[in-house]
Amino acid sequence: VHLVESGGGLVQPGGSLRLSCVASGFTFSTYMMRWYRQAPGAEREVVASIKGNGVATYYLDAVKDRFTISRDNAKSTTYLQMNNLKPADTAVYFCKAAVLDYWGQGTQVTVSS
C-alpha cells in the first residue's frame, strides 16, 4: 500500500487549496477513503470520509460547507477541495483507506497572512 499526498502550501485566510492523494497497492474503488489532519501539539483528527461509490459520509463540523471530499476511482485518487481557509486549518493533512493501517507522508497546509 502506498499513499502520496500533494497540493499543500502556504495560503492567506480566505484562500483555497486542493489536496490530492494517489493510492496504490490495493483495490482503491472498494475502500472508503478518509482525509485526516494533525496540527502541532494536537491529535490527528478525521476531516472527511468518502465511500467507494463517491458518496461523502462525514465532515468534521469545523470544515462543513468549506471543504469537499471527492474521488476518481479510475485514477485511484481522492481529493480534498478546501475553500475559505482559516488559520485554524493549519495542519499536516493525510489520506488513508479507512480499514488499512498505512499512512502517507502528508502534505503541509499553512494558512497565514
Secondary structure, DSSP 8 states (H G I E B T S, - for coil): -EEEEE--EEE-TT--EEEEEEEESS-GGGS-EEEEEE-TTS--EEEEEE-TTS-EEEE-GGGTTTEEEEEEGGGTEEEEEE-S--GGG-EEEEEEETT-------EEEEE--
